[in-house]
């Protein structure tokens, strides 16, 4: 009888150990970048709260799987989770531009139901669960090596600029600003600035110092535009295979991190701006109608791109108006 109890206890312990869910994860950017640090904080929170239930095992960043290959790797089950900009898989889910053009934080958009709709679209179109929109509320600036030129009406003149572009803002850069862009991944920009391949780039309000691009860039153009669209997606089959308790922990921590990362990065932006300006960074601000047009066209050109790409896919652009409404506060 005693042996049976011991054997039963051992079997119970083995079953419990096997019951712990694990998810493999990668992140789009190098570990040193503030955004990656935010994701790793989320991982630590999950692993602490999910001890014995669910754990996330981080494999690395773009050195493990190329940043542009990561979304497909999650879709195909090569890895379970990725923290990445939605713009890196915008061909599959063009609706991500609703986040890019948003003037709301993740908690605000979630309260309106926007993130529930985005999650369902991700599941339908890509076979992934959209777990959370992290590090929201941070917008983009144009940063230049040389003093930016304005025309007679105060509009930004980008002629002659070697402007680094990417999928986030190319519609705005090319269709409104009329820029000739050079597409480069984040990991290549430092050397491109160093060698003079580019002399201007769009980038978020924070992170320039982490990337050391401030060694070459001397001007920040205001106003800022867009919003970061960084989120966590999970392979849908993997998500559905998790225990109910695991899914609850992941969801709970993701919602908490949407709020805490938003708050933390507002403070980080202020710190970075102060440090950059102390180091000699100058600010050039568009005024009046030039500023209003700049902001309006950043949004309009990007939404036009979204609607056009949606129309080409199954389901069409039926959700377009709803997405615009759920991710934009006209009173701001």
SVG drawing of the C-alpha trace seen along z (x, -y; Angstrom):
<svg xmlns="http://www.w3.org/2000/svg" viewBox="-18 -82 49 84">
<polyline fill="none" stroke="black" stroke-width="0.4" points="0.0,0.0 2.8,-2.3 4.6,-1.6 1.4,-2.3 1.0,-5.7 4.6,-6.5 4.2,-5.4 0.9,-7.4 2.6,-10.5 5.5,-10.1 3.0,-9.7 1.1,-12.8 4.3,-14.8 5.3,-13.6 1.9,-14.5 2.1,-18.0 5.5,-18.6 4.3,-17.6 1.3,-19.9 3.4,-23.1 2.9,-24.8 5.9,-26.3 6.1,-28.8 9.1,-29.6 9.5,-33.3 11.6,-35.7 11.7,-39.5 12.2,-41.6 14.8,-44.0 18.2,-43.6 18.1,-43.0 19.6,-46.4 16.7,-48.4 14.2,-49.8 11.3,-48.1 12.9,-44.7 13.6,-45.4 9.9,-46.1 9.0,-42.7 11.5,-40.9 9.8,-42.5 6.5,-41.1 8.2,-37.6 9.5,-37.9 6.1,-38.8 4.5,-35.8 7.2,-33.4 6.9,-34.7 3.1,-34.5 2.9,-31.4 5.4,-29.3 4.3,-25.7 1.6,-26.6 3.1,-28.5 6.6,-29.7 8.0,-31.6 11.4,-30.6 13.0,-33.4 15.3,-32.2 16.6,-35.6 16.1,-38.3 16.9,-38.9 20.1,-36.9 17.9,-33.8 15.3,-34.4 15.4,-37.3 13.1,-40.1 11.1,-40.0 10.8,-36.2 9.6,-36.1 5.9,-36.6 5.8,-33.8 7.7,-31.6 5.0,-32.1 2.2,-31.5 3.9,-28.3 4.6,-27.1 8.4,-27.3 8.2,-29.5 5.2,-30.1 5.4,-33.8 6.9,-36.9 7.1,-40.6 7.1,-42.6 5.7,-45.6 2.5,-44.8 4.1,-46.5 6.5,-43.6 3.5,-41.4 1.3,-44.2 0.8,-42.2 -1.1,-39.6 -2.9,-41.9 -3.1,-45.4 -5.6,-46.3 -2.5,-46.9 -2.4,-50.4 -5.3,-51.2 -2.8,-51.1 -0.1,-53.0 -2.6,-55.9 -4.1,-55.8 -3.9,-58.7 -4.9,-56.4 -3.1,-54.3 -3.6,-50.5 -5.8,-50.7 -8.0,-53.3 -8.3,-51.2 -9.0,-48.0 -11.8,-49.7 -13.5,-50.7 -13.2,-47.1 -10.6,-47.9 -8.1,-45.2 -10.8,-42.5 -11.5,-43.2 -7.8,-43.3 -7.4,-39.9 -10.2,-38.3 -8.7,-39.7 -5.3,-38.2 -6.9,-34.8 -9.0,-34.8 -6.3,-36.1 -3.1,-34.8 -3.8,-32.0 -2.3,-33.8 -3.6,-35.2 -3.1,-38.9 -2.2,-38.9 -1.4,-42.5 -0.4,-46.0 2.6,-46.9 4.5,-50.2 1.8,-52.3 1.4,-56.0 4.8,-56.7 4.9,-58.5 7.4,-59.0 9.6,-61.9 11.8,-62.6 15.4,-62.9 18.1,-64.4 21.8,-64.9 21.6,-68.4 19.2,-71.2 15.9,-70.5 14.8,-72.8 11.4,-74.4 9.8,-75.9 8.2,-79.4 5.0,-78.1 6.8,-76.5 6.4,-72.9 9.1,-70.4 11.3,-70.1 12.9,-66.6 14.4,-67.0 18.0,-65.9 17.6,-63.9 18.7,-60.3 15.8,-59.2 15.7,-55.7 12.3,-54.2 10.4,-51.1 6.9,-49.7 5.6,-51.8 5.8,-55.2 6.7,-54.8 3.2,-55.7 3.5,-59.0 7.1,-59.6 6.6,-58.9 3.1,-59.9 2.9,-63.1 6.5,-64.2 7.6,-63.0 10.7,-61.4 13.0,-58.9 13.4,-56.3 16.0,-53.6 14.5,-50.7 16.7,-49.4 16.1,-47.2 16.8,-48.7 19.9,-46.7 21.5,-48.2 20.8,-51.9 23.8,-52.7 26.3,-51.6 24.2,-53.3 24.4,-56.6 28.1,-56.1 28.8,-55.5 26.5,-58.3 24.1,-55.9 21.3,-57.7 21.2,-61.1 17.7,-61.1 15.2,-58.5 11.9,-58.2 12.1,-56.7 10.1,-56.7 10.4,-59.3 12.5,-56.9 15.3,-54.5 17.6,-56.7 20.2,-56.8 20.0,-53.0 20.7,-52.6 23.5,-55.2 22.0,-56.9 22.3,-60.2 26.0,-60.0 25.0,-61.1 21.5,-62.7 21.4,-66.3 17.8,-67.5 14.4,-66.4 11.4,-67.6 8.1,-68.3 5.2,-67.5 5.5,-63.8 3.2,-61.5 1.8,-57.9 2.0,-55.5 4.1,-52.4 2.3,-49.2 4.4,-46.8 2.5,-43.7 2.8,-40.1 1.3,-37.4 1.0,-33.7 0.6,-30.7 -3.2,-30.0 -2.9,-26.2 -0.4,-26.7 -2.7,-29.1 -5.7,-26.8 -3.5,-23.9 -2.7,-25.8 -4.6,-25.1 -7.3,-27.6 -5.2,-28.7 -2.2,-29.4 -4.3,-31.4 -5.8,-33.4 -2.3,-34.2 -1.0,-35.3 -4.0,-37.5 -4.0,-39.0 -0.3,-39.9 -0.6,-41.2 -3.4,-43.6 -1.4,-44.8 1.7,-45.3 -0.3,-47.3 -1.0,-49.9 2.4,-49.8 4.5,-49.9 2.5,-52.9 3.1,-54.8 6.8,-53.8 7.6,-54.9 5.9,-58.3 8.5,-59.0 11.3,-57.5 10.4,-59.8 10.9,-62.8 14.2,-61.5 15.5,-60.8 14.4,-64.2 16.2,-65.9 19.4,-63.9 19.4,-64.4 18.9,-68.2 21.6,-68.3 23.9,-66.6 23.1,-69.2 20.0,-67.9 18.1,-70.8 14.3,-70.8 12.7,-72.2 8.9,-72.7 6.5,-73.0 3.9,-75.6 0.3,-76.4 -1.2,-75.0 2.1,-73.2 2.0,-71.3 -1.7,-70.5 -1.3,-69.2 1.8,-67.2 -0.2,-65.4 -3.3,-64.9 -1.5,-63.5 0.6,-61.1 -2.7,-59.6 -4.6,-59.9 -2.0,-58.3 -1.5,-55.4 -5.3,-54.8 -5.6,-54.9 -2.9,-52.2 -4.8,-50.1 -8.2,-50.4 -6.6,-49.5 -4.9,-46.4 -7.9,-45.3 -10.1,-45.5 -7.8,-43.0 -8.2,-40.4 -11.0,-38.0 -13.6,-40.0 -12.6,-43.2 -12.7,-46.5 -15.9,-45.9 -14.2,-46.6 -12.5,-49.8 -14.8,-52.4 -15.1,-50.5 -11.4,-50.2 -10.9,-53.9 -13.5,-54.7 -12.2,-52.3 -8.6,-53.5 -9.0,-57.2 -10.3,-59.8 -11.4,-62.9 -11.6,-65.0 -7.9,-64.9"/>
</svg>
